[in-house]
Amino acid sequence: MHALEQKIFYLFQFIPLSPGVVLPWLITVAFAYICWRFGRKICIYPQDSSQYWFEYIYESLEGLVCTIVGEHHKKQLMPVLATCFIYIFASNLMGLVPGLKSPTSLFSNCLGMSLIVFIYTLYLGVKAHGFGYIKHFTGDVWWMMPLMLPIHIIGEISRPISLTLRLFGNIMGEDTVILVLTVSIFPLLVPIPMLLMAIFTSTVQALVFTILTGVYLSGALSEGH
């Protein structure tokens, strides 16, 4: 690790901090500052173009969330789904910056986000339907419980596993290919198409994670339970 990288990723001399810890915090602090900085200037008649861009981003995210969960759950799930997309998209793009690594290319970070979605899904289900939400694990008929309970438990556990492996595998593979092309094989022009493809796949992976999260959360809130 170079001297500059040591200054960035070591907060104290005896407390090493890995990029997987530092970069997610940098993304969080950066977006918190942007929201605070420009949120203070919101007005009916904007004085500069920055508000128009933020309104466009918000309306695009709102349309995406409405498409995923419907108009009924849009207001409740908009904050968490928009945050998921922005955070994962920014994390994916970190790997395109020379010297940095995507936080989403680390298994622990992907697993942490998936577990948050898993726990929040159970929380919304219990909050919306009470502890009767747990009854859907046993099926509609009590004597089917020995069969339905393991099936539903496996189905629930497979959700965070699927979210974790899909995001981790795609972003880690993408970063690895870019690194090999840039450093070892074709350091000049050839990696450019791969970088463009990486931007596309970073967007797709953020969309997939957000869409699946919206499906799980809206399913927990639906009246079918």
Secondary structure as UniProt FT lines:
FT   HELIX           3..9
FT   STRAND          10..12
FT   TURN            13..14
FT   STRAND          15..16
FT   HELIX           19..39
FT   TURN            40..41
FT   HELIX           50..69
FT   HELIX           71..94
FT   TURN            95..96
FT   TURN            98..99
FT   HELIX           103..105
FT   HELIX           107..129
FT   HELIX           130..137
FT   HELIX           142..144
FT   HELIX           145..179
FT   HELIX           180..185
FT   HELIX           191..221
FT   TURN            223..224
//
